[in-house]
Amino acid sequence: MPQQPIKPHSFLQSIFYHLFPGVLTAGFYFLIRQPVINHGYPSIFALIIAAVVFLIPVELGFLLYQGQKTTGRLTLKGVISYTDSIPWWQMVLWVVLVFVATGLIFTLLKPVDAVLKEKVFFWVPGPENGLDGSVTRSVLIVTYALFFIFLAVLAPLVEELYFRGYLLPRTPGKFGGWLHSFLFAVYHFFTPWMIITRTLGLMPLVYAVKKKNLYVGIITHILVNSLDVITAVVFISNMV
């Protein structure tokens, strides 16, 4: 896609653009969390709603607005970076490598998440997945059907376009990749105890996107988020 030379954001601009969508999404999630639970749904359902109301439209809308400013029409052309094509076998190889590396980092750092959750962020209620027998089978089916559509597919797609396709090449400084990864971790305000895990776990994806292709990040992100759906499908299938 044709694109004008990219001007880096200032440090404060970068912080704002990285965190503002997360503030809106997490704020709305915490606002509706208890009412959602009161209606018999797991709190993860509130996160789905927050993604539909704020995360997806805010991030995608911002990108289309940038396209409007650049070309005079609502488009992503000239806005998104790292879109050069690569051979399909390289795509598969990089997706597998990044998926495995990310999985290892997240698994190895689970004890760190647990300590931070217990000692530092004990006051933040975590998203509950409902896979503990606390909600009905029909509720879980609805929840994870919507989870798959909005949190496993659409949200990762939009986040990769917004964060890796737009913000990453504009993040300032010699260590812009690390700053970008850290800010993306902070952006997940609803699970702050994972800030170290997400910062480190995102770096293989950041490296792959910068070296190869944005679509590596999109596919990997969707696969990672889909693991929760697979776990839910197995749990639901075993419910009486």
Stockholm file with secondary structure:
# STOCKHOLM 1.0

chainA/1-240         MPQQPIKPHSFLQSIFYHLFPGVLTAGFYFLIRQPVINHGYPSIFALIIAAVVFLIPVELGFLLYQGQKTTGRLTLKGVISYTDSIPWWQMVLWVVLVFVATGLIFTLLKPVDAVLKEKVFFWVPGPENGLDGSVTRSVLIVTYALFFIFLAVLAPLVEELYFRGYLLPRTPGKFGGWLHSFLFAVYHFFTPWMIITRTLGLMPLVYAVKKKNLYVGIITHILVNSLDVITAVVFISNMV
#=GR chainA/1-240 SS CCCCCCCCCCHHHHHHHHHHHHHHHHHHHHHHHHHHHHTTCCTHHHHHHHIIIIIHHHHHHHHHHHHHHHHSSSCCTTTCCCCCCCCHHHHHHHHHHHHHHHHHHHHHTHHHHHHHHHHTSTTSCCCCCCTTTTSCHHHHHHHHHHIIIIIIIIHHHHHIIIIIIIIGGGCCSTTHHHHHHHHHHHHCTTCGGGHHHHHHHHHHHHHHHHHTCHHHHHHHHHHHHHHHHHHHHHHHHTCC
#=GC SS_cons         CCCCCCCCCCHHHHHHHHHHHHHHHHHHHHHHHHHHHHTTCCTHHHHHHHIIIIIHHHHHHHHHHHHHHHHSSSCCTTTCCCCCCCCHHHHHHHHHHHHHHHHHHHHHTHHHHHHHHHHTSTTSCCCCCCTTTTSCHHHHHHHHHHIIIIIIIIHHHHHIIIIIIIIGGGCCSTTHHHHHHHHHHHHCTTCGGGHHHHHHHHHHHHHHHHHTCHHHHHHHHHHHHHHHHHHHHHHHHTCC
//
